[in-house]
C-alpha cells in the first residue's frame, strides 16, 4: 500500500503541531505518489485496502500554530481522522492522513535550532508550481476549490496558456454560507467526487480550509487535498506575492501587513505573538523511529475512535426500545429533571426509545414536585426510574438526586425534558467518551426548523460582559474578548474543544462524573452548568463539541418570566463571586447592571435592573422549596436525634413539631423537647405530639437543656434545633446524610424572614445577609448538627450564651459544612426595640467566651481556633443578630466590602449604628445584672390543629 507509514523522515513537535521536515523534492514526490492512485470512482469494488487513505497537506506557519497548536481554538481537531459521511462497501468510515510541511520564518528558525541543520521553507505558493508540473506529467486529474468565480476564470486562462496538458477536472467557488451548511458541503464533496479529482487544491483560508478538509475531505474522493490558502489567487495573478527579498529575510508578513493592514493587523500584531512564545517554549525533536505522528501528537486518531467493547451483558435479554432496569449494566444513564413537563415528556421518552435500540440506556427522571400530569404520564412507562426530589429543589439538586440511581454505567447523559433526540446522537456522544479524546461531550442543538442554536459559550469575564451589554445581538461575531456567546458558524460545523455550553444536553464519562461530584445546588437554576464545566476544566478534563450528534431543543423546559430572567442575571454575578476576588466581581456586576439598564425599556426586561441593583431583593427570587410530606424523602430515612431546648415557647412549639411530624412517623428519628424553666404550656403542647419525648430541666439555661437532652438521646448524629425554627424533612435528611467522614458538624441554609419588620430592622438584616460570615459559619440558622466524634471534641456544652458560635469555633473549615438544602426561615425581630434586646444580650456572648477560653476546661477544646472579641455572638434562642467574625475589625472590613451602591451604604450605616449601641451600653456600665432579653415580636401566638 502506498503511504507515509512508517515515517522515517525527521519530525518536530512545534507547540503541539507535528511538522514533517522534508526538502522540496521529497515533498513533491510524496504528494505526487499518493495523488497518482486511481480515483475513488475508478477503483475496483472491494479493493480499497490496496490503496492509502486520502492525504491532506498543510503548510504550517505561525498562524497555524495559533489556530491548531496546543493552546489554539482548534487544537486536537486535525490528524488521522474518520469521515462519518463516506463509507466503503463494508460500512467502514474512510480515514484521512495529514502531512504538515514547514512554512513561516519563525517555524523554520525553530526547526533549525532543534535539528542543528538548515531546512527549506515549503510554502504552498512555492510548491504548487512543481506539483502541477508533476501532475501534468503523470496525467493526474486536478481540481480547484476556493477563490471567486472571476479569479477562477483568470486561473483557467492562465493554465491553458502555461500548462495546456494539465487535466483539470473542475473548479468550485462556493459561497461561505454554503461551506457552513452541512448538506451543501456534502453536496459539494459529492460533486467533486463525481468529477474524479485526484489532486484537489483547497484555498478557503485558514482555519476554514483545514476544518472543511477534516470533515468532508474523504467524501470528495480526492487522493490528496492541498490546504494551500490563497494559492488560487497567486496562480491567477490576482494577488501579488511578496518580493523575494522580503521572503528570504522572513519579512513577508510585514509586506502583507503593509498592503492589507485592516485585515491582517489583528493576526500579525495580536494573535501571532503569543503563538511565537508558545512555540519557543514547547517544541521538541521527535525520534525518527517510524512511529506514526498520530501516535505522538495529541490528536484524534482513527484507531481512537473504534468503539470499546462494552462489559459483558449476556444473560440480560433486552427488547429493542426498552430501557435497562436498575441493577444491570447500562452503557449510558440518562438523567432528566422535570418540573411541570407534561407537554414534553412523552415525546422526549419516545425519542430515547428510538436510541435504545443501539445503546443500552437507563432512563432516570428526577421530578421536582410537578403539579401537572408529568408523574402520571411517567407512571405508564414502567422501565423509567422516577425519583421524586421532595420539592422544587432546582436543576442542580434534581441532577444530584438522579445521580443516586445511575448504578453501573459507562457515562451519564444529562438532558432537558424539552429535547427530542435525533437518530444516532447518543451513540456519537458515547463514541467520543469511549475514545478517550473527551471527558465531557455536548451535541449540536437545533430548533424545530432545524436551525442550529447558539449553544456554545466562553468563560464569563468582565470584558465579555461589557461587550454583551453594549453590543448584544447587533454584532454577533465580534472578537472573543467581547462576547460570551460563540456565534461563529464554523464553531457549530466542526467538532472541537470548548470551554462550556448550555446545560440542556451533556454527556459525562462516569469516571469524570465521580471526580466532579455533585452539581452546586446554590444556583438553583442558571449558571449551575457554567460552574460544573469550570470545575471540569480545573480538573484537566477535556470538553468536546460534537456536531454530528444532533438534538432538537424546543427551549420550553424552564419557561420564561421576569423573575426567571432576573434570577439568570443575578446568578451570573453569584458565579463570578464564587470563582473570583471581590474587585473582579464588583466590576462584573457593574457590567450586568449596564446590560439591564440598556434594555430596561423592553417588556421582557422590566424590573430586572432594580432586582440586580438591590441585593436585598435577591432572596425574593425563585429558590428551592420543599413539599411538606415528601414520601420519597421519608423512605429509609437516616437515623438520628433531634434535641429541642425550649423556654416558654408555647406560642411556637406546635409549628416546630408539626414540621417534624412526617419524620416522627418513620420511627427512625427521636425528638426530645427539653423544657428549661418553663412556666407556660410548652411541656403540655409538646407532650401532645405522638412520639415526642419531653424532659423537664429546672434551670432556665439553653446549654443545660442541650446537655440534658444529650443524656437521654440514644442516636447519632444529633440535631440541635431552636424551638421556634421549622425544618423540612428534606433539609433534615440532607443534613443527617452529609454528617460522615471528615464532616463533623453541619447546618442547612437559611433565609431571613423580615415580613412585618420596620425599615431599620430590614436594613440591618440586608447588611447582615451580605456578610460572608453569615453564609459560611454554623451559627445563624437556629439549627446545627454534630456527629458523635464531633460532639466528643468538647464533651458537654459550656454555660455560654453563644452556644452555636462556640460550636462553630471548635471545627476547622474542612470539618464543618453548610448543606445545600431547602432553607429554614429565620424570623427576625419586628421592631428596633425588640432587636436591641437581642443585641444587648449578644454583647455578653463574646465576653463569656473570652472568660471561658482562659479556663482549662474549655480552652483545650477550642484548639487553635480560639475565641476572639467580636461584634456580638449567636443568640441562644432567637437568632444570632451580630456577626461572630474573628475580630470587630474583620467584621468592619466585611461590611465595607459589601457596599455596592447607595442603598447598601444606607444598610451598612444602619447596621453599624444598631450593632454599636449595645456595645456602648455595656461599656458605660449601665448593665448592672445579666438579663435574659427576649424577642417576643417574632413569637406570635399560633395554635395549629393537632
Secondary structure, DSSP 8 states (H G I E B T S, - for coil): --SS-SB-S-EEEETTEEEE---HHHHHHHHHHHHTS--GGGS-TT-GGGS--EEEEEEE-HHHHHHHSTTSTTTTS-SSEEEEEEE-TTS-EEEEEEEEEE-SHHHHHHHHHHHTS------HHHHHHHHHHHHHHHT--EEEEES-HHHHHHHHHHHHHH-TT--EEEEE---HHHHT-HHHHHHHHHHHHHTT-SEEEEES-TTHHHHHHHHHGGGG--SEEEE-TTHHHHHTTSS----HHHHHTT-HHHHHHHH-HHHHHIIIIIIHHHHHHHHHHSEEEE--SB--HHHHSSS--TGGGS-------TT----TT----TTS-EEEEEEEEESS-TTTHHHHHHHHHHHTTTS-EEEEEEE----SSHHHHHTT-TTSEEEE-SEE--HHHHHHHHHTT--SEEEEEEEETTEEE-TTHHHHHHHHHHHTS-SEEEEEEE-TTS-B---EE----HHHHHHHHHHTTTTTT--GGG-SB---HHHHHS-EE-SEE-TTEEEEEHHHHHHH-S--GGGSSSSHHHHHHHHHHHTT--EEEEEEEEEEE-S-SS---HHHHHHHHHHHHHHHHHHS-HHHHHHHHHHHHHHHHTTTTSGGGTTHHHHHH-GGGGGGS---EE-TT-HHHHTT---EEEEEEESS-TTTHHHHHHHHHHHHHHTSEEEEEEEES--SSHHHHHHTSTTEEEEEESS--HHHHHHHHHHH---SSEEEE-TT----HHHHHHHHHH-STT--EEEEEEEEE-TT--HHHHHHHHHHHTSHHHHHSSTTSSEEEE-HHHHTTTSS--S-S-HHHHHHHHS-TTTEEEEEEEEEEEE--SSHHHHHHHHHHHHHHHHHHHHHHTSHHHHHHHTTT-----S----SSS---S---SSHHHHHHHHHHT--SHHHHHHHHHHHHHHHHHHHHHHTT---S-------TT--------
